[in-house]
């Protein structure tokens, strides 16, 4: 595990590549996620962002917040554009060896709408081709930039402007879907664990092929909570077992130390501790709450089954 000292010893990590002055909301989980991802990847990174909050908060040229190459892309085309950019760098490196092209990392940073819904076709294609990119979903669990509409990543029971009585369907498990593509690296992160984000991007940078990282990024206006509670809410998502932290490297599942003990249900914090801090769950019914708890238990049973199969 990376320590604070090790991160501070990294000259690149000590710099800010996503600069102050952007227009993120106070307490925005996206900003924390991107800042720490870039601390690991550094300035030789070309970022592609399909339509999302990130396209808006970067500001207008020439006073944009990213201090690295940044491309705004159509909603459905994030992974496709990144594949093309990655191949272009590969061709450049072949023609001009020893130049910066050989060191470039191609990164997609997309919201859940541009990943779990509109962008999933291009993402699946990139995963099948094993394109040499890092694809990130910063998951704030709805279409926050266009009016807080539900996405397939919105959790069961959550209110949005299109699920005013609470969403009936369960959250789509995108990390599992990408793992089924048998790509070399899949990981989950939470903005409450910035060093874990840093470490996983460091690892992903050195892996050839398609890498997928899914980050929980709470949204104060979308989830309807005070902006100063962002990190604590992300931490509670981990503690309650709502958001397991793990990585799947070449098919091998490994739990983060803060999720290892949660294989035992008695070690998980009460789910209500997490839900009660967000007004989007203010009207959740007892039946919906029970279903949500059962779903969390189901997801952890799948994790336990995977771990047992690996031990044989």
SVG drawing of the C-alpha trace seen along z (x, -y; Angstrom):
<svg xmlns="http://www.w3.org/2000/svg" viewBox="-43 -32 58 58">
<polyline fill="none" stroke="black" stroke-width="0.4" points="0.0,0.0 1.2,-3.5 1.9,-5.7 1.5,-9.5 5.2,-9.8 5.7,-7.8 3.1,-9.9 4.8,-13.1 8.2,-11.8 6.8,-11.6 7.5,-15.0 4.6,-14.7 2.2,-13.8 3.1,-17.0 1.8,-19.1 -1.7,-20.0 -2.7,-19.1 -6.4,-19.9 -6.0,-23.5 -8.0,-25.7 -10.5,-28.1 -12.6,-25.4 -16.4,-25.7 -17.0,-22.4 -19.7,-22.6 -18.4,-22.8 -17.8,-19.3 -17.7,-17.8 -16.5,-14.2 -15.5,-14.5 -12.8,-17.1 -11.2,-14.9 -11.2,-11.9 -9.6,-13.6 -7.0,-15.4 -5.7,-12.2 -5.9,-10.3 -3.7,-12.9 -1.3,-13.0 -0.6,-9.4 -0.5,-9.7 1.2,-13.1 1.2,-15.6 2.0,-13.1 -1.7,-12.1 -4.3,-12.8 -7.8,-12.9 -11.0,-12.4 -14.3,-13.4 -17.7,-12.5 -20.6,-14.8 -20.7,-15.2 -20.2,-17.7 -16.5,-17.6 -17.0,-19.2 -18.6,-22.1 -16.5,-22.7 -13.1,-22.9 -13.9,-26.5 -13.4,-28.2 -10.1,-28.3 -7.6,-29.8 -8.4,-29.7 -9.2,-26.0 -8.4,-24.0 -6.7,-21.0 -2.9,-21.4 -2.6,-18.5 -4.2,-17.6 -8.0,-17.5 -10.6,-16.6 -14.3,-17.2 -16.1,-14.3 -19.6,-13.3 -21.6,-11.4 -21.4,-7.9 -17.8,-8.2 -15.4,-8.4 -13.8,-5.0 -13.7,-5.1 -12.0,-8.5 -9.5,-7.3 -8.7,-4.2 -7.9,-6.4 -5.7,-8.7 -3.9,-5.8 -3.2,-4.3 -2.0,-7.6 0.5,-7.9 1.6,-4.3 2.2,-5.3 4.0,-8.4 6.3,-6.5 7.1,-4.0 8.0,-6.8 9.8,-9.0 11.3,-6.7 12.6,-8.3 10.1,-11.1 7.3,-12.0 4.8,-9.9 6.2,-6.7 5.3,-8.0 1.8,-9.1 -1.2,-7.6 -4.7,-7.9 -7.4,-8.3 -11.2,-8.6 -13.0,-10.3 -16.7,-9.8 -19.8,-10.1 -22.1,-7.2 -24.5,-8.3 -21.7,-8.3 -20.5,-4.9 -23.3,-2.7 -25.8,-4.0 -24.9,-6.0 -21.2,-5.1 -21.4,-1.3 -21.3,-0.2 -18.1,-2.0 -16.6,-0.9 -17.5,2.7 -15.8,2.4 -12.7,1.0 -12.6,3.7 -13.0,6.4 -10.2,4.9 -8.1,4.6 -7.4,1.0 -4.5,-0.5 -6.5,-3.0 -7.6,-3.7 -11.3,-4.2 -12.7,-5.8 -16.3,-6.2 -16.7,-8.8 -20.0,-7.6 -22.3,-10.2 -25.3,-7.9 -27.4,-10.1 -27.3,-12.6 -26.2,-15.5 -25.3,-17.9 -28.6,-17.9 -31.1,-17.9 -30.5,-14.9 -32.3,-12.3 -31.9,-8.6 -29.3,-6.5 -28.7,-2.8 -26.2,-3.5 -28.8,-5.2 -29.3,-2.9 -32.6,-1.3 -34.9,-3.6 -33.1,-6.9 -35.2,-9.9 -34.3,-11.7 -36.2,-14.1 -37.4,-11.1 -37.9,-8.7 -39.8,-11.0 -41.0,-8.1 -37.6,-6.3 -36.0,-4.2 -37.4,-0.6 -34.5,1.0 -31.1,1.9 -27.8,0.3 -26.0,1.8 -22.7,3.5 -20.4,2.1 -17.1,3.4 -18.5,6.9 -19.5,6.4 -16.0,5.1 -14.4,8.0 -16.5,10.4 -14.6,8.9 -11.5,10.4 -9.5,7.2 -6.3,7.1 -7.3,4.7 -10.6,3.6 -10.8,1.7 -13.2,-0.2 -12.3,-3.3 -13.9,-5.8 -12.9,-9.5 -12.7,-8.9 -9.5,-6.9 -7.3,-9.1 -4.1,-7.1 -6.0,-4.0 -6.9,-6.0 -3.3,-7.1 -2.0,-3.6 -4.5,-2.0 -3.8,-4.6 0.0,-4.1 -0.6,-0.4 -3.0,-0.8 -0.5,-3.1 2.1,-0.3 -0.4,2.3 -0.7,2.8 -4.3,3.1 -7.7,1.9 -8.0,0.8 -11.3,-0.1 -11.6,-2.1 -14.9,-2.9 -14.9,-5.7 -17.7,-6.6 -18.0,-10.4 -20.8,-11.8 -22.6,-14.9 -24.0,-17.4 -26.8,-18.9 -27.8,-15.6 -27.8,-13.6 -29.1,-16.5 -26.7,-16.7 -24.4,-19.5 -21.2,-19.9 -18.9,-19.4 -20.2,-15.8 -18.8,-14.5 -15.8,-12.6 -17.7,-11.2 -20.5,-9.9 -18.0,-8.2 -16.4,-6.7 -19.8,-5.4 -20.5,-3.8 -17.4,-1.7 -18.1,-1.0 -21.7,0.2 -20.6,2.5 -22.5,0.5 -19.3,-0.2 -16.7,2.6 -13.1,1.6 -11.3,4.2 -9.2,4.8 -9.3,7.6 -5.9,8.1 -5.8,10.8 -8.9,12.3 -7.7,12.4 -9.9,10.5 -8.3,8.7 -10.1,6.7 -8.8,3.5 -7.9,3.7 -10.9,1.5 -13.2,4.0 -11.6,7.3 -13.4,7.5 -16.7,6.7 -17.0,10.2 -18.4,10.8 -21.9,9.0 -21.6,8.2 -18.6,6.0 -20.6,3.7 -22.0,0.4 -25.8,0.1 -27.1,-0.8 -29.3,-3.5 -26.2,-5.4 -25.4,-6.0 -28.9,-6.5 -30.2,-8.9 -27.5,-11.5 -29.0,-11.9 -32.4,-13.5 -32.6,-11.5 -33.5,-8.5 -35.8,-10.6 -38.9,-8.7 -37.5,-5.3 -40.0,-2.6 -39.3,0.2 -39.8,2.7 -37.3,0.8 -34.8,0.6 -35.1,4.4 -34.6,5.0 -31.5,2.8 -30.0,4.6 -30.7,8.0 -29.0,6.7 -25.9,5.7 -25.8,9.1 -26.2,10.7 -23.3,8.7 -21.1,9.7 -22.1,13.3 -20.8,13.1 -17.5,11.6 -17.1,14.4 -17.8,17.0 -15.1,15.6 -12.6,15.5 -13.4,19.1 -13.0,20.3 -9.6,18.6 -8.4,20.4 -9.0,23.9"/>
</svg>
